Amino acid sequence: MTPLGDEWIVGRDHELALLSRLVDDLTTGRTGALMMTGGAGVGKSALLDAAARMARRSGVRVLRCRGSEGESGLAFAGLHQLLRPFLDLAEGLPARQRAALLGVFGLDDGTRTVSDPLLTSLGALTLLSDAAEHGPLLLVIDDTHWLDVGTLDVLAFMARRLEGEPVALLLAARDTAVPAQLDRQIDRLTIEPLGPGAAGRLLDHQPRPPAGRARSRVLEQAAGVPLALVELARAVARDPAAAHEDALPLTDRLEAIFAADLPELPPATRELLLFAAAAESAELPVILSAVGDRATPDDWLPAERAGLVRVDADRVRFRHPLIRSAVYRAATYTERHTAHRALADVLVGDPDRRAWHHAAAATALERAARLSPDPTVRAGRLVRAATMAMYAGHPRWVGELSAQVATLTDEPALLAEASLRAGWALAVTTRFAGSLGFLLPVAEAAVDEDPVLTLDALATATTPAYNSGAPEHREKILRIAERVPPQDDETGRLWALAGCDPVRNRARALAMFARAWTDPLAEPGARPELDLPLARMVVLGGTAWVLDETAEAIRLLGAAMDHLRRSPTSGANATVAQALALALYESGSWTKARTALDEAYGLAAEGGLENVVVGAPVLRATLLALRGDTEEARAAVQRAVHGIDLPNCRSLQVRTHYALGAAALAEGDHAAAYDRFRAVYTRQPEPEPLHFHASDYYLADLVAAAVRTGRAEDARLVLDTTRRRLADGETSARLTAIVHRADALLAEPADAERHFTAALADPAGDQWPFERAQVRLDYAEWLRRRRRAVEARPLLAAALEVFERLGTRPWTDRTRAELRAAGVTPASPPAGSADSLAELTPQQLQIARLAAAGLTNREIGERIFLSPRTVGFHLYRIFPKLGITSRAQLRDALPEPGE
């Protein structure tokens, strides 16, 4: 038992030691974040209180907020609770951050339309960073599972950026309801029920501890839950027969216990408690105003003496959320109805909460929606808000907003727009079939009357159809696209054709691509929802990537990213950043790819874009595997795909197989590599690709592993079937080279060289340096085995230069061994040539480049969504890694960003 002020906490020595360490670390400059989880009544709130007392004794300032079930639908209600003490510091924030943060609290000038969640999050982080200039801060947040979505997104954003800030985050949530935003982001401490010994000691410390059979029954029913132990002990003291009642589910039992106190309270006190339970906001003036002259402040005293509530100044708090539930459930429907109507009447200046109480009084959210004077106008505003939330990269918000539209209007155009947004919201998760269930009916229904809407729907649908890989969806998209007459803007049709069948539709798509992009790149700064060139840039960039026009894809997607970073809706970056990372990876710009992946993952994790949250780590794992960090690559894949239904995400499934196959190949385990590469094709007599597009790029790797493991005939079956399938269309220079490499590895000696030279013949192949270097290495090995070492040497030298530049140690070692066997002693690689910036993380590299360009810490923070203090913290770490001591030396220390 641990003494803490005027309270005693039993059986929690381990938990208290961890909390003490969190506070001690904070006072010495080390930050941290911890989520306590456990069932109702297990003692999470008591531990939070204990941590707050520890912090205050150590000179740490404490900010607190508590989630409320009634306010969970009010955007940023929890954030306002948390930041209210420091809102006066908002005047020192950069203008856009200040406007975004104050705007969500209704404290702006009234001209704001829809906020940017990322700027709001950055504003909150910067505000806390500025406040921490005067001493460390501990953020203590209870009932996290009842916080609103906006607050949860901000907390997740901050939790990933606390490094370097004298700010720590301590949260508590029900173990069955940990918010998705925080589920993987924060260290977890599970608060278990007390053991028998500790439970007995807690009972002994009650004013009237039970004895004998009653004690055993209380211990049995409480099951180690501290709140249940305390309340059951009180119940038994009041009525000894209570210990012999039948066992009930714990929550119901506790609520029944709490409600048992209510009949003994005066009517005015019971009414105050009901209004407080209905309000859930803890604001004493609001509650007293709603009750009117039927009660006075003195009527709270019986509830306080009973231990049900605590009244401090102008706030009232239930001692536990289950007490609130018990009070509310004990009231009749008529009593609840009256309470909500009265609360709505006094909340004239707070339309959101007023509408919520009207809805509760009517017992249905649909009724609250109908309270709007013009539901069609409200529905239109919701659609526009969903559009902005889509650009901001927050699918949960998009889904919620879109779902409300159907309850407000039967207007076909608004419902179609809402379905488009709902389809997008699911498309960026891994629920591709659900996404297409929204999008394809809209596309089909609008073919004749609104072909522009059809192409918009098909363009959105093509991405989940591509990621899913299921043929029935792609075939339906192509059938609908053929029914749409020509339009002024054909980019939607172009993406549908290329994204659903890039080989068969290659020639037609390339012709359309050349016609479609005649406009100059859009100037940054315009609103994305109105800026069609930006949208076209993104679609054409994706089209270029899928058609293996990689250099063009990098140009277009890179320009789109530059535009998005400067725009107020920068949350849209995540999917574009991942597409850019894929193109950069294929082009051999691996350092830049890592930077893009870092950006994509951070933004996607904040917004819940599951497809990127999984896909970005899988590509990062591929880079690790190719560079020889095989164990870390496997661990990264395992973390990324945990809980994901990969058979329904075939593009991710294929990329996962390749990452693990590359790890096996790097270790020289060709049998394991073959099993992984072979898994990207089916085991049918006529093998089909697991994914219609992604699988074929690993065909040559499959054949190379098969040759080394005696499985050439099986590989030949895959190759022959693939060649016949590809003959129905037109292959890119990249795919043509891959097929020739596979042919060369399986061919008879008389034919092999023809295929090797064909694989290297097209100069366009230089766009994919790693794949071209593999061909050169294979060809050189083939030549040397035929005693043609002189011809092999230039191929090996060219391959070595690429492998060393990319840092692919296993391939570098193999190439160096081949050069020695060919009679050449390779020169030692220059220091740092594998990756001169390998010591820097992608984020640190980005910060270093921006600082070298002359941006201040505050300007860098605005650009990459960090606080100025965190930027300075990273620069402090960057300088010694680069061997410099000042900002002025950065420009000379960094190589030109050509890679």
ZAMARGU-4260 file (C-alpha; in steps of 0.2 Angstrom, whole numbers, plus 5000, padded with zeros to 4 digits):
<rodrens>
0) 5000/5000/5000 | 5007/5017/4995 | 5003/5033/5003 | 5000/5048/4992 | 4994/5064/5001
5) 4978/5060/5010 | 4974/5045/5000 | 4980/5027/5000 | 4982/5016/4985 | 4983/4997/4988
10) 4992/4985/4977 | 4998/4997/4964 | 5017/4998/4968 | 5022/4993/4951 | 5011/5005/4942
15) 5015/5020/4953 | 5034/5017/4951 | 5031/5018/4932 | 5021/5034/4934 | 5034/5041/4946
20) 5048/5037/4932 | 5037/5046/4919 | 5037/5062/4930 | 5055/5060/4935 | 5060/5059/4916
25) 5049/5074/4912 | 5058/5084/4925 | 5075/5079/4918 | 5071/5084/4900 | 5065/5067/4894
30) 5047/5066/4887 | 5035/5051/4886 | 5018/5045/4883 | 5008/5032/4892 | 4991/5024/4890
35) 4983/5015/4905 | 4970/5003/4900 | 4958/4993/4910 | 4940/4989/4914 | 4928/5001/4922
40) 4932/5004/4941 | 4949/4996/4940 | 4957/5011/4947 | 4963/5021/4932 | 4957/5037/4938
45) 4965/5035/4955 | 4981/5032/4947 | 4979/5047/4936 | 4976/5058/4951 | 4991/5050/4959
50) 5002/5055/4944 | 4995/5072/4945 | 5000/5074/4963 | 5017/5068/4960 | 5019/5080/4945
55) 5014/5095/4955 | 5026/5090/4970 | 5040/5090/4957 | 5036/5107/4950 | 5027/5100/4934
60) 5012/5109/4928 | 4997/5098/4925 | 4983/5100/4912 | 4968/5089/4913 | 4953/5084/4903
65) 4940/5070/4904 | 4931/5062/4890 | 4912/5064/4891 | 4900/5052/4882 | 4888/5067/4879
70) 4901/5078/4871 | 4909/5064/4861 | 4900/5071/4846 | 4905/5089/4849 | 4921/5092/4838
75) 4936/5097/4849 | 4927/5098/4865 | 4940/5088/4874 | 4954/5099/4866 | 4946/5115/4872
80) 4945/5107/4890 | 4963/5103/4889 | 4970/5120/4882 | 4958/5132/4890 | 4971/5138/4903
85) 4983/5143/4889 | 4972/5150/4876 | 4979/5167/4879 | 4995/5162/4872 | 4987/5159/4855
90) 4991/5176/4850 | 5009/5171/4848 | 5005/5157/4836 | 5009/5159/4817 | 4993/5166/4809
95) 4987/5151/4800 | 4989/5140/4815 | 4981/5153/4827 | 4966/5154/4815 | 4964/5136/4813
100) 4965/5132/4832 | 4954/5147/4838 | 4942/5143/4824 | 4938/5126/4830 | 4933/5134/4847
105) 4922/5147/4839 | 4935/5161/4845 | 4939/5167/4827 | 4933/5182/4818 | 4918/5172/4811
110) 4925/5171/4793 | 4931/5153/4794 | 4922/5140/4784 | 4930/5123/4787 | 4946/5120/4797
115) 4961/5111/4792 | 4964/5097/4805 | 4983/5097/4803 | 4985/5116/4806 | 4973/5114/4821
120) 4984/5100/4827 | 5000/5109/4824 | 4993/5125/4832 | 4989/5114/4848 | 5007/5107/4848
125) 5015/5124/4846 | 5004/5132/4860 | 5009/5118/4872 | 5027/5120/4866 | 5027/5139/4870
130) 5018/5136/4887 | 5032/5123/4891 | 5045/5137/4889 | 5040/5141/4907 | 5042/5123/4914
135) 5037/5105/4909 | 5019/5100/4907 | 5010/5084/4910 | 4994/5081/4901 | 4982/5070/4910
140) 4967/5063/4901 | 4954/5052/4908 | 4940/5042/4899 | 4950/5044/4882 | 4937/5032/4874
145) 4924/5046/4876 | 4934/5060/4868 | 4928/5067/4852 | 4936/5062/4835 | 4944/5079/4833
150) 4953/5079/4850 | 4959/5061/4847 | 4967/5066/4831 | 4976/5080/4839 | 4982/5069/4853
155) 4988/5056/4841 | 4997/5070/4831 | 5005/5077/4847 | 5010/5060/4853 | 5021/5057/4838
160) 5030/5073/4840 | 5034/5075/4858 | 5052/5071/4856 | 5062/5086/4861 | 5047/5094/4870
165) 5046/5095/4889 | 5028/5088/4888 | 5022/5071/4893 | 5006/5063/4889 | 4996/5051/4901
170) 4980/5044/4896 | 4967/5031/4902 | 4954/5022/4893 | 4943/5007/4894 | 4953/4991/4888
175) 4939/4987/4876 | 4937/5004/4869 | 4955/5011/4866 | 4953/5024/4852 | 4960/5018/4835
180) 4970/5034/4833 | 4980/5030/4849 | 4980/5011/4848 | 4997/5008/4840 | 5005/5025/4844
185) 5007/5025/4863 | 5015/5013/4876 | 5002/5003/4885 | 5001/4999/4903 | 4987/4987/4907
190) 4979/4990/4924 | 4973/4973/4930 | 4961/4969/4944 | 4969/4967/4961 | 4975/4951/4967
195) 4966/4942/4982 | 4979/4949/4995 | 4977/4967/4989 | 4959/4966/4987 | 4957/4960/5005
200) 4968/4974/5012 | 4957/4987/5002 | 4942/4979/5011 | 4950/4981/5028 | 4953/4999/5025
205) 4934/5003/5022 | 4925/5012/5036 | 4914/4996/5040 | 4923/4981/5032 | 4912/4966/5029
210) 4916/4950/5039 | 4913/4931/5037 | 4903/4925/5023 | 4898/4943/5018 | 4917/4946/5016
215) 4919/4931/5005 | 4904/4935/4994 | 4910/4953/4992 | 4928/4947/4987 | 4920/4935/4975
220) 4908/4947/4966 | 4920/4961/4965 | 4933/4950/4957 | 4947/4962/4962 | 4940/4978/4955
225) 4943/4992/4967 | 4927/5002/4964 | 4917/4986/4966 | 4926/4982/4982 | 4922/4999/4989
230) 4904/5000/4984 | 4899/4982/4988 | 4907/4985/5005 | 4896/5000/5007 | 4881/4990/5001
235) 4884/4976/5013 | 4886/4988/5027 | 4869/4996/5023 | 4861/4979/5020 | 4870/4963/5025
240) 4858/4953/5014 | 4866/4961/4998 | 4881/4950/4999 | 4869/4935/4996 | 4861/4941/4980
245) 4864/4932/4963 | 4879/4938/4953 | 4876/4951/4940 | 4887/4958/4926 | 4899/4969/4935
250) 4894/4986/4926 | 4875/4982/4930 | 4879/4977/4948 | 4889/4993/4951 | 4875/5004/4943
255) 4862/4996/4954 | 4873/4999/4969 | 4875/5018/4964 | 4856/5019/4961 | 4852/5012/4978
260) 4857/5028/4986 | 4845/5039/4976 | 4829/5036/4984 | 4836/5042/5001 | 4841/5059/4993
265) 4829/5074/4993 | 4819/5076/4977 | 4828/5092/4973 | 4845/5083/4975 | 4839/5069/4963
270) 4833/5082/4950 | 4850/5091/4951 | 4859/5074/4949 | 4848/5069/4934 | 4851/5086/4925
275) 4870/5084/4928 | 4870/5066/4921 | 4860/5072/4906 | 4871/5088/4903 | 4888/5078/4906
280) 4897/5094/4904 | 4901/5098/4923 | 4896/5116/4921 | 4886/5121/4937 | 4878/5137/4930
285) 4871/5128/4915 | 4863/5114/4927 | 4856/5126/4939 | 4849/5137/4925 | 4840/5122/4918
290) 4833/5116/4934 | 4827/5134/4938 | 4819/5138/4955 | 4816/5120/4959 | 4833/5118/4967
295) 4847/5129/4975 | 4866/5126/4976 | 4863/5119/4994 | 4853/5105/4987 | 4870/5097/4981
300) 4875/5094/4999 | 4866/5077/5001 | 4874/5071/4985 | 4891/5076/4991 | 4889/5068/5008
305) 4884/5052/4999 | 4900/5052/4989 | 4891/5053/4973 | 4898/5070/4966 | 4911/5083/4970
310) 4907/5101/4968 | 4921/5113/4965 | 4918/5132/4962 | 4907/5132/4946 | 4910/5113/4941
315) 4902/5097/4947 | 4909/5080/4944 | 4903/5063/4947 | 4915/5052/4957 | 4914/5039/4943
320) 4906/5038/4926 | 4896/5023/4932 | 4887/5034/4945 | 4882/5045/4931 | 4875/5030/4921
325) 4866/5024/4937 | 4858/5041/4940 | 4852/5042/4921 | 4846/5025/4920 | 4836/5026/4936
330) 4826/5041/4929 | 4810/5038/4919 | 4809/5042/4901 | 4798/5057/4905 | 4811/5063/4917
335) 4825/5062/4905 | 4814/5070/4892 | 4811/5085/4903 | 4829/5087/4908 | 4836/5087/4890
340) 4822/5099/4884 | 4827/5111/4899 | 4845/5110/4895 | 4842/5113/4877 | 4832/5129/4882
345) 4847/5136/4892 | 4860/5132/4878 | 4854/5145/4866 | 4872/5151/4863 | 4879/5134/4860
350) 4869/5127/4845 | 4879/5110/4844 | 4875/5105/4862 | 4858/5112/4861 | 4854/5101/4845
355) 4862/5086/4854 | 4850/5089/4869 | 4835/5091/4857 | 4840/5074/4849 | 4842/5066/4866
360) 4825/5072/4871 | 4817/5065/4855 | 4828/5049/4858 | 4834/5048/4840 | 4848/5057/4830
365) 4837/5058/4815 | 4825/5069/4825 | 4839/5081/4829 | 4844/5082/4811 | 4826/5087/4806
370) 4827/5101/4819 | 4837/5110/4806 | 4826/5124/4798 | 4832/5118/4780 | 4839/5101/4779
375) 4843/5102/4761 | 4855/5116/4765 | 4862/5107/4779 | 4865/5092/4769 | 4874/5102/4756
380) 4885/5110/4769 | 4889/5092/4776 | 4894/5087/4758 | 4906/5102/4756 | 4913/5098/4774
385) 4916/5080/4769 | 4925/5086/4753 | 4937/5097/4763 | 4939/5083/4776 | 4944/5072/4761
390) 4957/5084/4755 | 4963/5085/4773 | 4965/5066/4774 | 4953/5061/4787 | 4942/5047/4782
395) 4934/5045/4798 | 4927/5062/4797 | 4922/5060/4779 | 4913/5044/4783 | 4903/5052/4798
400) 4899/5068/4788 | 4893/5058/4773 | 4883/5046/4783 | 4873/5061/4790 | 4868/5067/4773
405) 4856/5052/4769 | 4846/5056/4785 | 4843/5074/4779 | 4839/5074/4761 | 4832/5063/4747
410) 4840/5075/4734 | 4849/5063/4721 | 4863/5074/4718 | 4868/5077/4736 | 4866/5058/4740
415) 4877/5054/4725 | 4890/5066/4731 | 4889/5059/4749 | 4891/5041/4742 | 4907/5047/4732
420) 4914/5054/4749 | 4909/5038/4758 | 4917/5028/4745 | 4933/5038/4746 | 4933/5036/4765
425) 4933/5017/4764 | 4945/5017/4749 | 4959/5023/4759 | 4957/5010/4772 | 4957/4992/4767
430) 4938/4990/4765 | 4939/4990/4746 | 4923/4980/4743 | 4913/4992/4754 | 4921/5007/4745
435) 4916/5000/4728 | 4898/4996/4735 | 4896/5015/4737 | 4905/5021/4721 | 4900/5009/4707
440) 4881/5011/4709 | 4883/5030/4708 | 4894/5028/4692 | 4881/5017/4684 | 4866/5027/4688
445) 4873/5043/4682 | 4880/5037/4665 | 4866/5044/4654 | 4861/5060/4664 | 4878/5065/4672
450) 4893/5057/4663 | 4905/5069/4672 | 4899/5062/4689 | 4901/5044/4682 | 4919/5048/4677
455) 4922/5055/4694 | 4915/5040/4703 | 4925/5028/4691 | 4941/5038/4695 | 4939/5036/4713
460) 4933/5018/4712 | 4948/5013/4701 | 4960/5015/4716 | 4952/5003/4728 | 4949/4991/4713
465) 4967/4992/4709 | 4972/4988/4727 | 4959/4975/4729 | 4965/4966/4713 | 4948/4957/4711
470) 4944/4955/4692 | 4925/4957/4694 | 4927/4975/4700 | 4939/4980/4687 | 4929/4973/4673
475) 4913/4982/4679 | 4923/4999/4679 | 4929/4996/4661 | 4911/4991/4655 | 4904/5007/4663
480) 4918/5018/4656 | 4914/5012/4638 | 4896/5018/4640 | 4902/5036/4644 | 4902/5048/4629
485) 4918/5058/4626 | 4920/5073/4639 | 4930/5088/4640 | 4940/5081/4654 | 4945/5063/4651
490) 4957/5060/4665 | 4944/5050/4675 | 4942/5038/4660 | 4961/5038/4658 | 4964/5032/4676
495) 4950/5019/4674 | 4958/5012/4658 | 4976/5012/4665 | 4972/5007/4683 | 4961/4992/4678
500) 4971/4985/4664 | 4988/4994/4660 | 4994/4981/4648 | 4979/4979/4636 | 4975/4997/4637
505) 4993/5004/4637 | 4992/5011/4619 | 4976/5020/4621 | 4980/5026/4638 | 4997/5033/4632
510) 4988/5043/4618 | 4975/5050/4630 | 4989/5054/4642 | 4998/5064/4629 | 4982/5074/4625
515) 4977/5076/4643 | 4992/5085/4650 | 4994/5100/4640 | 4991/5113/4654 | 5006/5120/4664
520) 5009/5114/4682 | 4997/5123/4693 | 5003/5137/4704 | 5003/5133/4722 | 4992/5142/4734
525) 4975/5139/4726 | 4961/5130/4735 | 4963/5111/4730 | 4944/5108/4729 | 4943/5122/4716
530) 4960/5118/4707 | 4956/5106/4694 | 4974/5106/4687 | 4980/5099/4704 | 4967/5085/4704
535) 4973/5081/4686 | 4991/5081/4691 | 4988/5068/4704 | 4977/5057/4693 | 4990/5059/4678
540) 5004/5055/4690 | 4996/5039/4696 | 4993/5035/4678 | 5011/5038/4673 | 5016/5027/4687
545) 5005/5012/4683 | 5011/5013/4664 | 5029/5013/4669 | 5032/5031/4664 | 5042/5033/4680
550) 5051/5049/4676 | 5035/5058/4672 | 5026/5050/4687 | 5040/5058/4698 | 5038/5075/4689
555) 5019/5075/4691 | 5018/5068/4709 | 5032/5078/4715 | 5024/5094/4708 | 5008/5089/4716
560) 5016/5086/4733 | 5025/5103/4732 | 5008/5111/4729 | 4999/5102/4743 | 5013/5106/4756
565) 5010/5124/4753 | 4991/5123/4753 | 4979/5124/4768 | 4973/5106/4765 | 4990/5097/4767
570) 4982/5082/4774 | 4979/5076/4757 | 4998/5072/4756 | 4997/5054/4762 | 4991/5045/4747
575) 5001/5056/4735 | 5016/5054/4745 | 5015/5035/4745 | 5013/5035/4726 | 5028/5047/4724
580) 5038/5035/4736 | 5034/5020/4725 | 5040/5029/4709 | 5056/5036/4718 | 5060/5018/4724
585) 5058/5011/4707 | 5069/5025/4700 | 5083/5021/4712 | 5080/5037/4722 | 5079/5028/4738
590) 5084/5041/4751 | 5070/5052/4743 | 5059/5038/4744 | 5062/5035/4762 | 5058/5054/4765
595) 5042/5052/4756 | 5037/5036/4765 | 5040/5045/4782 | 5029/5059/4777 | 5016/5048/4770
600) 5015/5037/4785 | 5015/5051/4798 | 5000/5059/4789 | 4991/5043/4786 | 4992/5037/4804
605) 4985/5054/4809 | 4970/5052/4797 | 4967/5034/4798 | 4972/5030/4780 | 4975/5012/4783
610) 4980/5007/4766 | 4995/5019/4768 | 4998/5015/4786 | 5001/4997/4780 | 5009/5000/4763
615) 5022/5013/4768 | 5030/5002/4781 | 5030/4987/4769 | 5039/4997/4756 | 5051/5003/4769
620) 5054/4985/4774 | 5058/4981/4756 | 5072/4995/4756 | 5078/4987/4773 | 5079/4970/4765
625) 5088/4975/4749 | 5101/4984/4760 | 5104/4969/4771 | 5094/4973/4786 | 5084/4957/4785
630) 5078/4955/4803 | 5072/4973/4804 | 5063/4971/4787 | 5054/4955/4793 | 5049/4964/4810
635) 5043/4979/4800 | 5032/4968/4789 | 5025/4959/4803 | 5020/4975/4812 | 5013/4982/4797
640) 5001/4968/4791 | 4996/4963/4809 | 4977/4962/4809 | 4975/4965/4790 | 4965/4954/4778
645) 4979/4952/4765 | 4969/4941/4753 | 4957/4956/4751 | 4971/4968/4748 | 4981/4959/4734
650) 4992/4973/4729 | 4998/4974/4748 | 4999/4955/4748 | 5011/4954/4733 | 5022/4968/4740
655) 5023/4959/4756 | 5028/4943/4748 | 5042/4953/4739 | 5048/4961/4754 | 5050/4945/4763
660) 5057/4936/4747 | 5070/4950/4746 | 5075/4947/4764 | 5078/4929/4760 | 5087/4933/4745
665) 5099/4945/4754 | 5103/4931/4766 | 5107/4919/4752 | 5091/4908/4756 | 5086/4905/4738
670) 5073/4892/4743 | 5064/4903/4755 | 5065/4917/4742 | 5057/4906/4728 | 5043/4901/4740
675) 5039/4920/4742 | 5041/4925/4724 | 5031/4910/4718 | 5016/4915/4730 | 5013/4930/4719
680) 5006/4918/4706 | 4992/4905/4708 | 4996/4886/4708 | 4984/4882/4694 | 4989/4873/4679
685) 4989/4890/4670 | 4996/4901/4684 | 4988/4918/4685 | 4995/4933/4694 | 4989/4935/4712
690) 4988/4954/4707 | 4985/4958/4689 | 4998/4972/4689 | 5010/4970/4703 | 5015/4952/4702
695) 5023/4952/4685 | 5037/4964/4691 | 5044/4950/4702 | 5044/4937/4688 | 5063/4938/4685
700) 5067/4937/4703 | 5056/4921/4704 | 5065/4913/4689 | 5082/4918/4697 | 5078/4909/4713
705) 5070/4894/4704 | 5086/4891/4694 | 5097/4891/4710 | 5085/4879/4719 | 5081/4866/4705
710) 5063/4872/4701 | 5066/4878/4684 | 5052/4869/4676 | 5039/4876/4688 | 5046/4893/4684
715) 5045/4890/4666 | 5027/4886/4667 | 5024/4903/4676 | 5034/4912/4663 | 5026/4904/4648
720) 5009/4908/4654 | 5013/4925/4658 | 5021/4928/4641 | 5005/4922/4633 | 4994/4933/4644
725) 5005/4949/4641 | 5004/4946/4622 | 4986/4952/4622 | 4992/4969/4625 | 5008/4980/4625
730) 5021/4980/4638 | 5032/4994/4644 | 5050/4995/4642 | 5052/4990/4660 | 5041/4975/4659
735) 5049/4969/4643 | 5066/4969/4651 | 5060/4959/4666 | 5052/4946/4654 | 5069/4945/4644
740) 5079/4943/4660 | 5068/4929/4665 | 5069/4921/4648 | 5088/4923/4648 | 5090/4914/4665
745) 5079/4899/4659 | 5085/4899/4640 | 5097/4886/4632 | 5115/4893/4630 | 5112/4897/4612
750) 5097/4908/4616 | 5101/4916/4633 | 5113/4930/4626 | 5100/4936/4614 | 5088/4939/4629
755) 5101/4947/4640 | 5105/4959/4626 | 5087/4963/4623 | 5084/4966/4641 | 5098/4979/4641
760) 5094/4986/4623 | 5081/5000/4627 | 5090/5015/4634 | 5073/5018/4644 | 5078/5004/4655
765) 5090/5016/4664 | 5075/5023/4673 | 5075/5008/4684 | 5093/5006/4689 | 5092/4992/4702
770) 5083/4981/4690 | 5095/4985/4676 | 5110/4982/4687 | 5102/4965/4691 | 5102/4961/4673
775) 5120/4966/4671 | 5125/4956/4685 | 5116/4940/4679 | 5123/4943/4661 | 5141/4946/4668
780) 5140/4929/4678 | 5134/4920/4662 | 5148/4928/4652 | 5162/4923/4665 | 5156/4905/4666
785) 5159/4904/4648 | 5177/4912/4650 | 5172/4928/4643 | 5178/4938/4658 | 5184/4953/4648
790) 5166/4956/4642 | 5159/4953/4659 | 5170/4967/4667 | 5161/4983/4661 | 5144/4975/4665
795) 5150/4971/4683 | 5158/4988/4685 | 5142/4997/4680 | 5131/4986/4691 | 5143/4989/4706
800) 5141/5007/4704 | 5123/5006/4706 | 5123/4993/4720 | 5135/5004/4730 | 5126/5020/4727
805) 5110/5012/4733 | 5118/5003/4748 | 5112/4986/4743 | 5126/4977/4753 | 5121/4959/4748
810) 5122/4963/4729 | 5137/4974/4731 | 5146/4959/4739 | 5141/4947/4726 | 5146/4959/4712
815) 5163/4962/4720 | 5166/4943/4721 | 5162/4942/4703 | 5174/4956/4698 | 5188/4947/4707
820) 5184/4931/4699 | 5185/4941/4682 | 5202/4946/4686 | 5199/4964/4693 | 5202/4970/4710
825) 5188/4982/4714 | 5193/4998/4722 | 5187/5001/4740 | 5171/5011/4740 | 5173/5029/4745
830) 5168/5033/4763 | 5149/5036/4764 | 5146/5032/4746 | 5133/5019/4750 | 5122/5032/4758
835) 5131/5048/4763 | 5117/5053/4774 | 5113/5036/4781 | 5115/5042/4799 | 5100/5054/4797
840) 5082/5048/4798 | 5071/5054/4783 | 5064/5067/4794 | 5081/5074/4800 | 5086/5075/4782
845) 5071/5085/4777 | 5074/5097/4792 | 5093/5098/4787 | 5089/5103/4769 | 5075/5116/4774
850) 5087/5123/4787 | 5101/5124/4774 | 5089/5133/4763 | 5088/5147/4776 | 5071/5143/4784
855) 5069/5147/4802 | 5064/5134/4815 | 5046/5141/4815 | 5045/5140/4796 | 5051/5123/4796
860) 5039/5117/4809 | 5024/5125/4799 | 5030/5116/4783 | 5032/5098/4791 | 5020/5100/4806
865) 5032/5100/4821 | 5034/5113/4834 | 5049/5125/4833 | 5056/5117/4848 | 5056/5100/4841
870) 5064/5106/4825 | 5078/5114/4836 | 5080/5097/4845 | 5082/5088/4829 | 5095/5100/4823
875) 5104/5098/4839 | 5106/5079/4834 | 5109/5082/4816 | 5125/5093/4818 | 5136/5080/4826
880) 5130/5067/4814 | 5136/5078/4800 | 5152/5083/4809 | 5147/5102/4810 | 5144/5114/4824
885) 5132/5127/4817 | 5118/5130/4805 | 5129/5140/4793 | 5139/5124/4789 | 5123/5114/4783
890) 5124/5120/4765 | 5142/5113/4763 | 5139/5097/4773 | 5124/5092/4763 | 5127/5085/4745
895) 5116/5091/4731 | 5099/5083/4732 | 5101/5073/4716 | 5098/5056/4722
</rodrens>
